[in-house]
Every structure is written in structure tokens, then in C-alpha cells.
Amino acid sequence: MKKLFLLFAFFGFLLTSCSDDDTPPATTTPPEPVPENFSAGSADFSNYVALGNSLTAGFSDNALFVDGQTASYPNMLATAFAEVGGGSFEIPFMADNLGGATLGGNQILGNRLILSFASGSPAPVQVEGTGTTEISNVLSGPFNNMGVPGAKSFHLVAPGYGNVQGVPVGAANPYFARFASEPNATILGDAVAQNPSFFSLWIGNNDILGYATSGGLGVDQTGNPDATTYGSNDITDPGLFEMIYTNLLGALTANGAKGVVSNLPDVTSIPFFTTVPHNPIPLDEATAGFLNSASGYGAYNAGLTALQQGGAISAEELARRTISFAPGEGNAVVIIDEDLTDLTSFNPALINIRQATAEDLLVFTSQTIIGELADPNDPTSINGVSVPLADNWVLTPEEQTAVATALASYNTTIENLANQFGLAFVDVNAILNTVASTGITLSDGSSLTGVYATGGSFSLDGIHPSPRGYGLLAGEFLKAIETTYDATLPDVEPLDFTGLYIK
């Protein structure tokens, strides 16, 4: 079977849609003069500190690098704040634009993604080169951008999260280790020590993201508030999230600081989950016939039918688990689904497999293996066809429910606490849902959509926004701040930022 690259069929439009990303659109009318009546309102932006994770740090294209950090939404906010008394905004910059990093000279963080045309079909690959960022070279702060890629809500209050000695064993975060004030410091402590007059807080995405991107391999820890027992891909207990978030806002506002907080987007609506179709398999007549025969899935289907006729499973269960292929395009991949009823006590051959449906979300990285040989020496071992995809390649409806339930609880907590503390609130969830469903029209008539690479909103990792996407969000943060604090601030023009780094 030929390698599947159906995912990138739309790249014929790539150069047209992205070639002039760095050039402002032509206009026949001169721009309006910048108004001079900016005002901070009731807010004080003289010392702005931003807390969060990769979304705050400016992470994009699967890495943190200088250009991305410069295009972070907090840096955009700080630029606007500078017009109304905002002070300097210090960023713990990486050493270069490669994005990788070393520890003791050994590379531990991968380089950023770029589009490669080497195979003839555009595909994201890591940029070549050895990064010059050494994690053990601790920077001298303090820093206003306290965004730490990978941080979950409870990591912001975890002592030692920035201890370089803990990085090799996974007990500390390499990004925070670069700029923590001392080995036992906390992110919150280092932020509060700066006595911010204004803050932004966008945290919680990673409390569910790892579970989702791993295809639900983690554990839903709802009901368990002990974070020391969690795995890296687990869903954080909503009760623990509420306690942590309350403590964060209590500490940040203790000296009268004002701020802005954001809720969390629906992670299942981002390109990482919406790009790979559930049915990308093309088959010729001979291959489809073989797969349906007794030498393929015919015996498996016959075993299921026998159980249904004997009353062991329902007709609905039989239909859900029956595997069938047809000549032509549009065949669904075969997946392992651990949520299916275990039938191996009836027949050891009836393992928990089925074909994917439109309700299943295949993770973006699955496109690298679908249609490829699981065993290079066996031409019949085709991933997603004769060899079912493992559970980590797909987020099933049951797993999506776990994500959605936690997300709804987190977002209720964030909005309620924003109101309780009198803070500006940004509904990023609604904004990015609009991007995913209809797109958002920009000032030149173009649109930001959720289409991978060419949509302009997201970077090549399919998870983090592009600089243009961050620009859209920064504008929404400014609107919320203006409304809450009666301020008048400069706008952020998303078109001033690229929708896709092309080199």
C-alpha cells in the first residue's frame, strides 16, 4: 500500500496563502492616526507580570524560541500597556530561534517545526541544528513573563519545580529551571515577590491536554486531590483545581493588584484532533476482499456473530465491532478501544477492536504511521488496516466525555473566581470555538480558521497558536481589560504577525 498523505492535499494553496504573511496588506486609504487619548482607567500597568504555561510563554511550532517569545500575547499586552504607564517587560529568552535546549551538553528539548518539501508533500519536520540554550545556565531575573511550558495548575505552587538537579529525573521543569530565583522557588512565589501592579493568569490547559493528546492513556483523577499520585497524562481533580486557582488569585491580589484571567479552550476543537480523518484508507478490490475474508477479519466477524446469535452481545454491539472494508476511498481505520466490553472470556480472538467512526478523534501524529508497515519485513502488516492502531492514537467518545466534563468544571471555577475577585475575564473557549466553526474575519477581509497550517490561527504543532493567533487573543484580552477597568488601550492588529513561519 502506498504511503498515505491525504492529510496534506490542501497544501497546494500553501504558498499563495502564506507567502506574504510578513507583509501588511495593501490599502487604498491611509491608516487612521493613532489616538492620543489612551488611559489606564482604574488599572495600574506599571509592573505587569504574566503567569501561565506554554500559551503564556509564546510556545509555537512545538518549541519555545526567541521569535515566538517576542510574539507572546503577554508581550503584546505589555506593548499596549507601555502607552499608559506600563513599565519594562522582561522575558527569559531562549538563546536562539532553534527552540531546542541542552542539559550538560546533551539535547533534551527538540527543535521547532518547519515545513519540509523534501518528500514532495509538505510535512512538518524539526529544523536542523544544535541549539545553544543550556538549561543549567540559570538566568538572572526577575522576569515579567512567568509562562512555563508544560506547567499544570498545581505546578505553579510546587517548590523545586525549577530545580536544575530535578530535571534529569522529571522532578522539575527545564524551562522554569532556567530562570527560577533559587532551586526551591515556586512560580507563584517568584511572581508575587515582584509585587505586580497588574497580572494575567491563563492556566489549566495542561491539566487535561496530556490526557487528550495521549489518546486518553492517563487517568481521570476526579475525586483524588493528591497531585503527588498523578501521572503526567492524568486529568487534574476539579476540586484540587478550584483550591489551587483560589489560592493563586488570593496571592496575586493580596497587595491590591488588578488583573485579567482566561478560561480554557476546548482542546478537542484544535487542529491536533481535527486534521486526521477517521477514514483515510484507500483500497483496491483485491486487498478489500482479502481483509474481509477468513484470512483477514472474516473469522473475527464470524465469532462476533456467533456471540450475538447466542445472546451474549446485542445487535448494536455486533454492528459496532464488525470490521468491513470496501474497494475505493474512505475506509475507516481499525483501532483498539479499551472501553469495549471484554469478550476474550468467550473467545480469545475477540480482542477489543473496531473501526473508527466520525465521533472518534485521531491525534495529529497518527498520520505518520497510518498506512505504514508495522513490521518492515511483513508487507501485510499495515498500521490502521491489518494492524489496529493502539489506544494512544485516538481519543474515543468516552475519553472525550472525560475531557469535556473536566473542562466545564475548570471553566466554571475560573469565571466564578474572576467575578469574586473583580477581575477581567476572557472567554477564550468561545473565541477559539468560533475560529474552529466559522472562522474570524480580519481587517483585510481574510479569515483565521482552524484548518491546519493554512488557517493562520495555529502553529505547525496543531496545538499552540501562531503569532497571528496570539495576536487575535491579545486583542480579546485588551477588550476585557478595557471593559473591566474603564481603560482605553491601543489595539493589537493580528495581521502584523505571521500566520505561519515559512523557514
N, C-alpha and C positions, 0 to 999 in steps of 0.2 A: 504494500500500500504506500502511495506517495505521501510525503510529509504534509500535514495539514497546516495551511497558513491562511485559512479563511478569515481569521480574525483581522487581518490587515488588508482586506480587499479595498477598504476605503482610503488607503494611503495614496491612491492616485491623485487625490486632491491635496496632498500634504503640502507640497511646495507652494501651491497657489494660496493656501490658507495661512501659511506660517512664514512665508519668505520676507514679509515686510513688517513682522511683529515689532521691530525696534524703531520703526519709522512712524511718527504720528500721521494720521490720515489727512489727506489734503482737504482744504476747506476753501470755499469761495468768499467767506465772510471773516473778518478779523475777529480774534477771540475777545471776549468781554474783558475789560480791565479787572484786575483783582481788587475786590472791595477792601477798603481800609478800615471798616468798622467791625473788625474781629473783636470778640470778647470771650473771656474765660467764664463769664457768668459767675455762678457761686462756687465754681471749682478752682483749685489751685494746682496748676500743672508744673510747678517749679521743680518738683522731684518725682518724676514718673517712673514706676517700677512695674514690669510685666512678669507675671508668673504663669507657668503652664508647661506644656510638653513640646513635642516637635512642631505643633501648629503655631506655637508662640515663637519658637526659635527661628522659624523660617525654613524648615526642612522641606526639601522637594527633590524629585528625581532620585528618591531613595538614599539621600545623603544630606549632610549639613556642610555647606561650603560658603565662601565669602559672599558671592553674589546673592545667594539665597538668603543669607542672614541680613544683607542690606535691604532685600526686598521683603523682609518680615512685616507682618501687619503692625507690630508694636513700633517698629522704626518709622513706618508711615504715619502712625498716630503722633509719635514724638516730633516729626517734621511739622505736622499741623500745630501741635502744642507750642512749638517754638515761636509761632506768630503771636501768642498771647501769654508770654512769660515763661514758657517751658524751658527747662534747663538742658544741659547736655544729656545724651542718651548713650551710655557705654555698652558695648556689645562684646561678649567673649569670642571674638572672631577665630575661626579656624585659620590655619596657616596658608591655605591656598584654595583654589577652586576645584580641586580633585574630589574632595569630600572624604577620602579615606584617612585613616589615622593609625599610628603605631603605638605599641607599648613595649618599651625596652628594645625598640628597633624592629619588632615583629608586627606586621599589619594585622589589626584586629577589627577594623571597620572598613567596609568596602567603599570603593569609589562611586561617584554618582553615575546615573544612567544617561546615555545619549542614544540617539537613533543611529543604527548602523544599516547600511545598504549592501553590506558585503555579500549577503546570501541572495541578493536580488529582490528580496521582500523586506521592507523596513521592519526592524525589530529592535527593542531596547537592549542595549548591552552596556556593561561597565566601561567607562572611559579608561584608557590605558595610562599607566604612570604610577609612580610611588609617591604617596602623599608625604608632606613634610610636617604634618601635625603629629606631635609626640605627646601622648596623654600625660606622661609623668612630668612634663614641663608645665607646672602649675602657674597660671596667670595671676597677676596681682590686680585685685578688684578694688572697690566693689563694682558690680555690673548692674545696669538697669534692666537688661533683658535676661531674666532668670528662667527662660524657657529651656527645659531639659528633655531632649528626645527620649522617648521610652518611659517617662515618668507616669505612674498612676497616681491617683488622688492621695493615697496614703504614703507614697514616696516623698511627698513634699514635707512631711514631718518626720522622716526616718533619719535618725542620727547615723552617720557613717555612710550615707548614700553617695557621698563624694570622696570616699577614701580610696586613694590610688591603689593601696595594698589589697583592697577587696575586689578590684576589677577583674583580675585573672580567674577568680572563683565564682564570679557572678553575684557577689555580695554588694557591689557598688556599681554606679553608672559612670561609664567612661567620659561622657560629656560633662557631667557635673564635677567629676574628679579634676577636670582642667581648671575650674575656677571656684571651687569651694573655698571658703575663707580658712578652714582648717579641717583636718581629716574627719572629725566627728560632727561637723556642721550639718545643719538641715537647710533645705532650700528656703523654707519659710523663715527660719531664723536669720539667714543672710539677707533676705528681703526686708524683714522688719527692722533689722539693725540699721538700715539706711534711712529709716523714718520717712517713708514716702508720703508725699502730699496727695498723690493720686496713684491708683494701681489698676491694672487689668488682670483678670483671672479667667483663664479658659482651661479647665482641667476635667478629666473624667473619660475622655475618649478612649484612652488605653485600658480603662477598666473593663471594656467589653471588646475592644478591637482585636486583641490577641486571640481571644476565643473565636471570633468570626473569621479572621484571616487564616487560622489553622484548621478551618473546616469543622469547628466545634470539638477539637481534641481536648480542650480544657474541661474544667468542672464548673458548673454553676454553683457558686458558694453562697447563694442566697440563704440566709439563716445562720451563717457562720461568720461572726465578726472578727475572727482571729486571722489577720492577714499573714502572720508568720507561718501559717499552714498552707498558704496558697501556692499554686504553681504559676509559672509565667503566663500561661494562657487562660487562667481562670477568670470568671466573672466575679467582680467585687460585690460583696453583700451590700444591698441598698441601704441597710441600716448603718453599716460602717461608713458608707459614702456620705450619708447625711451628717453623721457625727464629725467626720473629717472636714467636710465643707463648712459646717457651722464654726468649727474651731479656726479654720483658715480666715474666714471673714471677720471673726471676732478679733483675731490678732492684727489683721491688716487695718481695721478701722479703729483700733484702740486709742490712737492718738488723733482721731478726728479726720483721717484721710477719707476722701471720696474715691469712687471707682466705678468700673464697668465690668460686668460678668457676662458670660455667654453660655447658652445651653449647648447641647451636643448634637451633632448631625446623625441622621440615620445611616450607619455605616454600610448597610446593605444596598444603599442607592448610589454608591460611588463606583467609578469605573472598574475597580478591582473586582467587583462582583457582577457587573452588568455587561462586560465585554465578551466573555466567552459563552457562546450559545450552548444550550443543553444537547443540541442535536447537530453537531458539525461533521458527522461521519458520512462520506460518500462511498458507496459500494457498487461493484459490478454484480451482475446476476449470479455468476458462479460463486463469488465469495458470500453473498447473501444466502444462497442456497446451502452452502456448506455450514454456515453458522446456525441455520435453522434445523439442520439435520441431526441425527442421533450422535454424530461425531462432534457436533457443536453444542448448542443449548437444547436440542430436542429432548435428550434424556432428562435434563433438569426440568423442562416444562412438563414432561410426562409424569415426573414424580410429584410435582405440584398438583396436577390434575387428579392424580390418584388420591391425594390427601383431601382435595375438595369433594370428590365423589364419596369419600368415606366419612365426610362430615368434620374432618379435623380443622379445615380452614374454610372461610366463606368464599363466595364467588368474587366478592370485591378484593379479597386478599390474593386470590388466584390471578385476577386481572392485573393487580398492581405489580406482581412479581414475575409474571410471564415475560420472557425476553424474545423479541421478534425483530428481524431485520428485513429490509426490502431493497431492491435494486434502486440506485439513484442517490440523490442528496437527501439530507435531513434525517439520518438515523441518529437516535439518541444514544449517548454513551452508556455503558454499563458501569454501575457504581456499587460499592459496598455501603450498606446502610445498617448501622448498628442498632437503629431504632426499630427495625423489623422484628417480628416475633421469631424467636429461635426455633427452627424446625428440625435441627440436626438430631434431636432425640427420635424423630420419626424416620429420618433418612439422612445419614451423614453428608450426603452430597448436596443437600438443600441448604447451602450457606446463605447468609443474609445479603443477597444481591438483587438488584432490579435495574431497570433502565431509568435514566433521569427524565424528569418532566420539566415543563416550563416553570414550575414552582421551585425547583432546585437552583441554587446559585453556584456555578463553578467558579472557583477562585481564578484570578488572572494568570497565576503561574502555571495553571494546569495546561495552558496552551503549549508549553514546552514539551509535554510528554504525550498528549493525546495523538494517537496515530503512529507513535514511535514504537520500536520494539522494546519490550520489557527485557528480553534476552537477545542480545545481538546474534547469537548462534541459532536462534529459533525464529524463522520467518513467519511463523503463525502466532507469535506472542505479541499481539498488538494491544497497546495500552488503550483502555476505554472500549475495546471490542472483545477480543478473546480473553483479555486480562482485565478484570474490573478495576476501576480507579479506587484507590484507597480512600478512606473516610476523610483524610486531610485535604482532598482536592475539591470537596463540595460541601456547601452549607445547606443542609436539608431544611424543610419547613419546620420541623420540630426544633432544630437548632436556631433557626431564625426567630422562633417564638421566644426562646430564652433570651436572645439579644434584645428583642423589642420590649420585652417586659422590664428588663433591667434599665434600658434606655428611658422608657417612660417614667420610671421611678426616679432616676437621676435627674431628669429634666424638670420634673415636678419640684424636687428638692431645690434645684438651682433657682428656679423662678420664684418660689416661695421665699427663699432666703434673700434674694435680691430685693424683693418688696420689703421684707422685715428690716433689712439694713439700709433701706433707702438708696439703693444703688441703681445705676443704669443697667438695663438688661437688653441683650441682643439675642434675637431668635434665629441663630444660625441654622437650626434644623429646618425652619420654614424656608429660609433663603436657598439652601442647597437642595431642598426638595423641589423648589421651583426651577433651579438650574437643571436638575435631572429630568423633570417632567416636560417643561415647555421652553426652557432657556430664558435668559435675561438679556434684553436688548440694550446695547451700549450706545453712547452718544453719536457714533458714526453709522449707526444702523446695523452693525454686526451683532452677533449674539454669542453669549457664553453658554455653552451647553455641557452636558455630562458625557459627551462622546469622547472615548479615549483618544488622546493626543491632539486631534483636530478640534475638539470642543473649546479649547482655550482655558478651561476652568481648572483642570487638574494636570499635574506633572506626570512624568512617564512611569512613576510607580503606581499610578492609579488610585492612590490613597490621599496624598497631600496636594493642596492646591498649587497651581503655577503662580508665579509672581502676579500675573493678571488676576487670578482667582483671589489671591491675598488682597489685591487692591480693591476688588469688589467688597470683600468682607471688611476691610479697613473703613471703607465709606459707610458701611452699615453701623460699625462701632461709633463713628463720629456722629451719625444721626442720633443714635441713642443717647450719647453724651450731651449733645446739644439740647435734646428734649428734656432730659432729667435735670440738667444744671443751668438751663437758660443761657447756654453759650452759643457763640457764633464762630465757627471754625472753618478753615479752608477745606475744600473738598479734596478727595482723592480721585484722580482720573485713572480707572483701570487700564485704559489704552496707553498710558505712559509706561506700562510694564509689559514685558513679553508674555505671550501665552504659551510659548514653548522655546526652550533653549535648543538651538539647532546645531550647536557644536560645543 
